[in-house]
């Protein structure tokens, strides 16, 4: 029986695995490394986060993005966005150096059992572990507006379902949403010759400002410090103190998780959108139906004005909604045992442990507990160290056959997985 199974091999899963291996836990890591970054983002996109705020986490801090860029002859400078392809390659490099060998099979089911958990892989192998860390990213939580859900995928897709936009060359596409995914997707479509419009519910589109220089007068830094989520004290609190964020009242946490750092485009994509893309802010889709050659959308403005438009394809860049009932790889019994917050996301304790002992959660699904940082790569550092500490605490308090690692010792019933250097 393993001490820990890590399910998911994105930034959070890989970071957790690195910390768990360093702590001497006997673990297995499952998932295709950086899969969503490699498969679910079109070529030409850039990372919105600053390079220095986009590190995966290992305990010694040896395998950071700037080290990878230096090795590859790339730049990782403040206010210079990193291509998504480069970030995905960095994640693979991190996995090779800082993480035990990753099993690229998909885990299809996790269930509770006496003494821990059972997990079944896509080819039917069953494994047992005393603790499980789910780091499944955002893909299980894709959100599409109700008016579009019944249309065929040939007509409506989510923005996360595209690694290549070439199929839309010369066509008419409507992108729904007002955030970075919507605006950057629209820019890429326009640049390849697609006729594209953006339809957003917000009365006007929001754009992030160019970040202030890294080096600046001390009084400017005091007034608006840099943080992993952008400048300003509020962002600094969300970014650097997620442990304190957890102590806010539940209604306050829920409100912040739902509204902080709302939809906005990066400063470097603005000129690629304005003047090149038809923008329709202040509109929402009220109905959609298939028609010969595409989709007919009925929309309503904030003033109540009705409009109908026809398009060949709709891309819903409408984000993700982390809910317990969307954790489909959990058995029905285990999923039903999770305590849910009013927004439907699972409640987590101080160490990212769910209400079911031994089941730990990471990433977007914990944003209502630990704040907006959990929606970004930057949150992986706090999560990895805190979660692994919680796993060790759980293993100490519920021993199930054989000794387990404790602070200052490394006894266990099985040998740890090797970490390649």
C-alpha angles and dihedrals in degrees: 000000000000124000092225140008115201110204110198132037105212124111093295097043094047092047092050090048092051092052093043092052091049089051090057098249119155100236147159125211121208132191141063105285114252090351099159092045090052100038109026106047125071121243111265098041122128133213110259093206120083114262092243089054095050103073125134110224131248120165095247095043091231099130105055128146095256090056091052092047092049090051091050097043092248129133124244104184134153113270093013110108120226119229113248089234090058092048092051090050089050089054091053090049090050090051091053094051108029107029136064114253108298118228103220095204118113119246106226101183139021120188137173119253137168108295096010138320144326122217128193122205127215091264094049104261113146122212132183129217138169093225137020130202114201112205098163098152122215106307097091088056102055111153123207123178113260093242090062102040098092096053121102118262088242086069105031129033136165117247090242091062095072129085091158128035096187092107089070097056110133093005135111114252132178117206116202118207141055103231135094095279092054096044098043091045089051091049092052091048093050092048092056094050102265118143100234139175132185119221114193134173094220115096090235135008118256124222128194116236123244104271116252117256116281091235114047140136113304093241091058090052091050092051094046115010123197116252139172090262098044137285124316138067095265092054089044090057093049092045104041105028109044089142090062092042088063090064093062116103116276094246090051092049091048093050093049093045090053099043112023117103090008127189112318139143124239116256091242094059098050097087090049091057108036109078093010102062130050106242122205108177121173094042133112130190111248098175140001132191137175119255134175106293098008146327135325112214124199111204137183127206124220088259091055097256113151124222136174124206134177125218138166096231140007123215112196108209088178102134133231135299114206109212134162092236090060094060089097097167090067115089116255091252095049094045091049091051093061118104109232128209119228090267090057096252119125120264114241132192131227093288097042091262113149123225088271107078113246096016110111126188132204141184131015093355089068098050093105089056103040104020142245094320088076089068091064139057089249090072092063094081096058092039097051097051094040096045094048090050087054092049091053090049091050092049091051095050097044108037112183111187119326131020124292134206117283130181108287095016140069107201116144140150094246134035118262120252111261120250114220116229 
